[in-house]
Amino acid sequence: MVAVPARVVHCFASQACAPVLARHRIDYCCKGQRPLADVCHDLGLDLRGVVSDLETAIQRRAQTAVQATDLRSLTTRALIVKIIAPHHQYLHRTMPFLQTLAAKVGRVHGDREPSLREVARRVDQLVETLRVHLAEEESVLFPALLEDRSANVEAMLRAMRHEHEQVGEMLWQLRTAAANYVAPDWGCNSYRTLMKELSVLEADTLEHVHIENHVLLPRYVPTA
């Protein structure tokens, strides 16, 4: 059994670890409470290799950046600001572009690679789900948290977590349809851009969901 270093356990939401976990297809947001050893066993991954990759990512980030602020130390208002900017703003800005690009790539290359039509369809589904989710958070949930309407927030936060699980499954299906976001050698610039941007969307959304599930939600639902 490999002992997972504490600094690895505590960095799962960091920008250093997120790309590593996504590459290994480890869900660290919706199912982030599971022991890493159990997840690796279920996915058939080499635990030592995953830990080594995480250690390397942490060391590289430590050499190039100052340690990020511990989100748990932020006030709820500051945390909500951290969620909206950059995460919500990024999604509002990026989703229309990705829908248009996915439709274009599917239309142009769908005969040669039929899975691209599936990618475009799943992008549409994900975008529509996220649009509703973001609107509910910004217009209902976040104002309730800031106004301390504690009688209502627990049910809303539990609903938020359930929606996150749906989004996590959609991201998994999208990555599968998109062949792990790897464009073939013959792929044009639009094809390559789509794969790159979908990968960025996945990483940003997983980090966004992690913050809400594991930093924001426990403040109001301790047993979650």
N, C-alpha and C positions, 0 to 999 in steps of 0.2 A: 504494500500500500504506500502510495506517495503522499506525504504530508503537504497540503496546499499552504504556501506561505500566507501569513496574515495580510501582508501588503497586496497580495493577489486578490484575496477575498474582498478586501475593502475597496478595490479599484474597479469593480465590475462596471460601474457606470461611467468610468472615465473614457475620454477620447482615445487613450492609449490602448485600452483593452477591448473596446467595442469592435473595432475591425477584426481583431483576432477571433473573438467569439463568433462574429457573424460569418467569418470564413469557414469556421468549423461547424457552422449551423447550430450553434448553441443558443437557445432562447434564454437570455439573461434578464429580460424585462418581465414578461408575463409569468414565467416559471423560474424567476431568479432566486427563489429561496432554496432550491434543491442543491444538495451537495454536488460539487463538481465531479467527484469520483463516480457518483451514481449516474450523472448525465453522460459522462464519457463511456461508461459501461453500456448504457442503453443504446448509444449511437455507434458503438464499436470503435471508439476513438482511443488512442494511446494517451493515457492520463499524463504520463511523464512528458510526452511531446507537447501537449496542450499547455501544461504549466511552464515548460521551457519557452514556448512562444509568448506567453503572457509576461514572463520575467523579462524577456528581451524587449518587448514593447514598452514595459515600464521603465527599463533602464534608458532606452532611447529617448523617451519623453522627458525623463529627469535631466538628461543632458541638454535638452533644447528648450525647456519651458519651466516656469516657476510652478510649484505645486498649486493645483486649483483649489479654490475655496471649498470647504466642506459644506455641501448644500444643506446638511442637517442643522447647521448653525444659523441659517437665514431665517428671518421672520417669514410668516406665511405670505405677507404682501410681497416681500422681496423674492420669495420663491415663485410666486405666480408671475411676477415680472420676468423672472428667469425662464419660465416656461413659454410665455408669450413671445418674448424676444430672447433668443432667436427662433425657437422651434415653431410656434404657430405662424409667425411671419414668414419663415422659410417655406412652410407648406402652402400658405396662401399664394406666395409668389411662384412656387415651382409647379404645383399641381396642374394648372392649365397648360403650361408648356409641355409637361410630360404627356398629358392626354393627347395633345396635338401631334407630338413627335411619335408616340407609340402608334397612333392611327396611321401616320405617314409611312413609317417603317413597315407596318403590317400590310399596308396597301401595295407598297412598292416591291417588297421581298416575300410576301406571303405565299406566293406560288412555289418559290424555291424552298422556303422554310415555313411550313404551315403553322408551327408553334407561335410565330409572331402574331398571328391573328388572336390566338389565345392570350398572349401577353397584352395586346391592346385591350381585350375584353376585361382582363383582370385589373389592368390599370384603371379603367373606367369604374369598375366596382369599388376598388380601393379608394379612389378619389371621392366618389359620392359618399361613401361611408365616413371618410375623414372630414368632409365638409360639414356634414350633420354633427359629427362629434365635436369639432372645433366650435361650431356655433353654439351648441349646448353648453360647453364649458365657459365660453366667453360671455354669454348672455344670462346664464342661469347659475351654474355651479360656482364659478369664481366669485361673482358678486355675493352669493350666499355665504361663502367662506369669509370674505372680507367684512361682511356685515354680522358675522358670528351668529347666523341662524342655525344653531346646532341641532334643532329639532328636525331639520330637513336634510342636513348634509350627509349623514351616514348612509341613507338609502341612495342618495345621488352618487356618492363615492363608490358604493358597491356596484351600481349600474355602470359607472365609468370603468371599473376594473373588468367587468364582463365585456364591455365594448372593446377594451384593450385586447382581451383574449381573441375576439373575433378578428381584430386588426392583425394580431400576431399570426393567426392562421392564414389570413389573406396574403401577408408578406411571404410566408413559407410557400404557399402555392404559386405566387408570382415568381419567386426565385427559381422554383422547380421548372415552371414553364419557360423561363428565360435562360435555362441552362447555366445557372449560377452566375448570370450576368457576364458571361464570356462570349464576345462576338467572334464569329468565325473569321478566318483569314480573308475571305472574300467580302466581308462586311464593309459597307461604305461608312463615311464619316458620321452620317445620321444614325446608323445602326450602332456604331461604337459609342457615340454620345449617349444614346438611349440606355445602353447597358451600364455605362459609367454613372449616369445620373440616377438610374433606378437603384444602383448600389448605394449611392450617397443618400437617397431618400430612405432606404431601409435602415441604414446606420443612424441617421438623424431621428427617425421615428422610434426606433428601439431605445435610444437614449432618452428621448422625450417621455416615452411610456414608463421607462424605468424610474425616472424622477417622480412621476405622478403616483406610480404604484408603491414605491419603496421609500419615498421621502414625504410626499404630501399626504397620501392616504393614511399611513399609520398615526398621524397626528390626531385623527378623528375616529379611526377604526382600529384600536390597538390590537385586536385579536385577528386582523386580516392577514 
